[in-house]
Amino acid sequence: MAACRRGLPDAQSYGARLYAARCGQCHSAYDPASLTAPMWQVQVEAMEARMRQARLPELTDAERQAILDYLEQHAQR
């Protein structure tokens, strides 16, 4: 996956801002088009495990859904 160098799509949306803030705690936000929607589901689950290991605050159900909705909307087709 590559960091999103050109900026996130729909960057001012709640989903984009939440994705950049929560997922960007440890690394640059990746371009949502770098993965398909099903791949993002797996990736977010894997990152949640890493967040727990790093003792970062867990995503709430609402945050997880907002991030996944955003990523899936802009995912690779």
Number of C-alpha atoms within 10 A of each C-alpha: 10 12 14 15 10 7 11 20 16 12 13 10 12 14 20 20 17 18 24 18 13 19 19 13 12 13 10 14 21 20 20 24 20 18 20 16 21 11 13 21 17 10 12 16 12 11 13 17 12 14 18 12 9 10 9 13 10 14 15 9 8 9 16 20 13 17 24 20 17 22 26 20 15 19 19 15 10
